[in-house]
Amino acid sequence: MSALLIGYRKFVSKKGTSCCIVSFINDYTAFDCSHGAVGQKVDEVFLPETCHGLIQPDSVGRYYELEYGAGIGGRPAVTGIHLGPEEVKK
């Protein structure tokens, strides 16, 4: 599912690691709505360093899809990002 990128923050951590956090607007799930949620939510996601160059000022306002894979300890983690179908059609 595609989500609208509304902003991002690039910075260097105290350990000297390059970081990028992207903010997306997403619809609530049917479960959330059945438990009182109304409207939309903002999700903030850390991108892997290999994807930092893909996010530029003109990325804001475009739709993207996140790719997930296994992270530390087998937990789900973002492994990539690409334009959503809405953007590819343009």
Secondary structure as UniProt FT lines:
FT   STRAND          3..12
FT   TURN            14..15
FT   STRAND          18..27
FT   HELIX           30..34
FT   TURN            35..36
FT   STRAND          40..46
FT   HELIX           49..54
FT   HELIX           57..59
FT   TURN            60..61
FT   STRAND          63..70
FT   HELIX           72..74
FT   STRAND          76..83
FT   HELIX           85..88
//
